């Protein structure tokens, strides 16, 4: 059994910062990609930032230069540092990871429970 546990969401004023964390717990053999998605009210879920096991990162255009994804492979944890936040960043943020568990060689996707980020004055 694998769980992704997220933390760090909240209410922040425009221009502020938040740092999200997502820890993968369980009998994990390897984690491949670790990503952050978000879903705003009335919109589809979108991929915000992606991180490979080798440390490469990619972002959607709207967050480039403001958000930074990083990971600590020893702790099976991925972070999303969000700076210069805008009201349009308001959404539920979900952690996603492609994980190989001890009991099966095939990777599968896991999701966190989501954490609310609200940017408002």
PENOR-V166929 format. One record per backbone hydrogen bond with DSSP energy under -0.5 kcal/mol. NH is the residue of the N-H (numbers start at 1). CO is the residue of the C=O. E is the energy in kcal/mol with one decimal. If there is no record, write none. Layout:
nh=NH co=CO e=E
nh=NH co=CO e=E
This chain:
nh=3 co=25 e=-2.4
nh=5 co=3 e=-0.6
nh=5 co=23 e=-2.7
nh=6 co=4 e=-0.6
nh=7 co=21 e=-2.1
nh=10 co=116 e=-1.2
nh=12 co=118 e=-2.7
nh=15 co=85 e=-3.2
nh=16 co=13 e=-2.3
nh=18 co=82 e=-2.1
nh=20 co=80 e=-2.6
nh=21 co=7 e=-2.8
nh=22 co=78 e=-1.8
nh=23 co=5 e=-2.5
nh=24 co=76 e=-2.9
nh=25 co=3 e=-3.2
nh=25 co=23 e=-0.6
nh=27 co=1 e=-0.6
nh=28 co=26 e=-1.8
nh=29 co=100 e=-2.9
nh=30 co=100 e=-2.0
nh=32 co=30 e=-0.5
nh=32 co=98 e=-3.3
nh=34 co=51 e=-2.7
nh=35 co=96 e=-3.5
nh=36 co=49 e=-2.7
nh=37 co=94 e=-3.1
nh=38 co=46 e=-2.2
nh=39 co=92 e=-2.2
nh=43 co=40 e=-2.2
nh=46 co=38 e=-2.8
nh=48 co=36 e=-2.7
nh=48 co=46 e=-0.5
nh=49 co=36 e=-1.8
nh=50 co=58 e=-2.5
nh=51 co=34 e=-1.6
nh=52 co=56 e=-2.4
nh=55 co=52 e=-1.7
nh=58 co=50 e=-1.8
nh=60 co=48 e=-1.9
nh=63 co=60 e=-1.7
nh=64 co=60 e=-0.8
nh=64 co=61 e=-0.7
nh=66 co=63 e=-2.3
nh=67 co=63 e=-2.3
nh=68 co=81 e=-2.4
nh=70 co=79 e=-1.7
nh=72 co=77 e=-2.9
nh=73 co=71 e=-0.6
nh=75 co=72 e=-0.9
nh=76 co=72 e=-0.5
nh=76 co=73 e=-0.6
nh=77 co=72 e=-1.9
nh=78 co=22 e=-2.4
nh=79 co=70 e=-3.4
nh=80 co=20 e=-2.2
nh=81 co=68 e=-3.0
nh=82 co=18 e=-3.3
nh=82 co=80 e=-0.6
nh=83 co=66 e=-2.0
nh=83 co=81 e=-0.6
nh=84 co=15 e=-0.6
nh=85 co=16 e=-2.3
nh=89 co=86 e=-2.4
nh=90 co=87 e=-1.8
nh=91 co=117 e=-2.0
nh=92 co=39 e=-2.2
nh=93 co=91 e=-0.6
nh=93 co=115 e=-3.0
nh=94 co=37 e=-2.4
nh=96 co=35 e=-2.4
nh=97 co=110 e=-2.0
nh=98 co=33 e=-2.4
nh=99 co=97 e=-0.7
nh=99 co=108 e=-2.7
nh=100 co=30 e=-3.2
nh=101 co=99 e=-0.6
nh=102 co=27 e=-2.2
nh=104 co=101 e=-1.3
nh=108 co=99 e=-2.0
nh=110 co=97 e=-2.5
nh=112 co=95 e=-2.6
nh=113 co=4 e=-0.6
nh=115 co=93 e=-2.1
nh=117 co=91 e=-2.7
nh=118 co=10 e=-2.8
nh=120 co=12 e=-2.1
nh=120 co=118 e=-0.6
